[in-house]
Amino acid sequence: MFGTVPRPNWIEIDLDNLQNNIRYVRDLLPAGTKMLLPVKADAYGHGSLASSFAAIEAGVDFLGVAHLFEGIALREHGVNARILILGPCMESDFPFLQKYNLTPSISSYEIAKKCPAGTKIHIKIDTGMHRFGIKYDNFEEVKKICELSNVEAEGLYSHLATADMPEHSAMEIQLTRFDRMVKELENARLRPPICHIANSAATLRFAERTHYDMVRPGLALYGYEFSVKPVLRLCATVRALREVEAGEGVSYGHFFVTQKNMRVATIAIGYGDGYLRGKPNEGVIFIRGKACPILGRVCMDACMVDASDVPDVQLGDRAECINGEFSPKISVEAFAATHNTISYEITTRMARRLYRVYKYKGAMMGWHELKEAWKIV
Ligand SMILES: *Cc1c(COP(=O)(O)O)cnc(C)c1O
């Protein structure tokens, strides 16, 4: 289907949507506000290289990765944009930070003073997430870092624990703590030029108070939860068709037993692809615009659906598994809710073996064509 080897299943990554989402959010921001796109965990499962190149083209200022090696991988493929490592920095990272021009997050004076000369850093403040960062009221430690001559304190940031829970009071407390830190540094004329705290929820729902100099929306730019356009679609193909008589069990454990004669379609998608196994008989897959209920257990490489209502179903038909064009029933959000989890976990679990196709400037293309388009090494 794409490239030379026929594929049983694939993810469509709509880079046009990613770029439109970036422009949409940018237009909501006060002029001059910078944007960081988190591309950690392979860009939430969307492919970090393609997402990074698309994001840079759409005007994103920074990319965010969790770990040093994720930043190095981007550099080795020619990504030149600023990259902030969001995870804690260790001394063993130093030579690589320099070699690959990566910007560390710094959580103590001890490590800041050992940074190689000329390192640009972002100071991480713990305002209430309690994951890492300097305690919100430790003004002295932060000031000491800002005064160091070996580092340039370019950024100061924190992360919100409850921005997606508007009724929760913790965000208010975190914002107040962060603001006190910023003011304290302002008064000492040490305020780093790029202060930032907003994730997706804060960027879109609590604009005025959270934007500062840069925002860091991930989920919203990938198109979930915030009524922007989803970037990822999981598709597969019909690999087998059979008529099954009434009274027969289907799939492992026979958790589904036919009550009537049924046309069963076997779809090449399973938990080995990141299509969660969950409970038996839960969820639907769309074939030719029709919702086909999953029968029994999802297997590792396949699952069976009831295609009785799709009279013209054919071997090789496209099956839409997550984010189909036909129904919100299989949106990432709905699929996550069915499986008692969050959208982030669904997209980050997309398996490596899934082939990726990209939509870019209205055309579908494989990785090789995309590489040509962007001269990716
Ligand atoms: C992942 C991450 C974000 C993005 O969060 P979303 O909820 O996807 O918007 C922002 N900041 C930090 C530090 C992160 O690790």
The ligand as a Gaussian input file, in Angstrom:
#p B3LYP/6-31G(d) Opt

LIG

0 1
 C        5.032000      17.044000      28.882000
 C        5.194000      18.378000      29.489000
 C        4.385000      19.455000      29.102000
 C        3.202000      19.307000      28.181000
 O        2.054000      18.900000      28.880000
 P        0.662000      18.764000      28.123000
 O       -0.282000      18.367000      29.191000
 O        0.836000      17.723000      27.080000
 O        0.355000      20.091000      27.538000
 C        4.688000      20.698000      29.619000
 N        5.712000      20.876000      30.480000
 C        6.488000      19.849000      30.904000
 C        7.586000      20.111000      31.868000
 C        6.253000      18.574000      30.434000
 O        7.029000      17.564000      30.849000

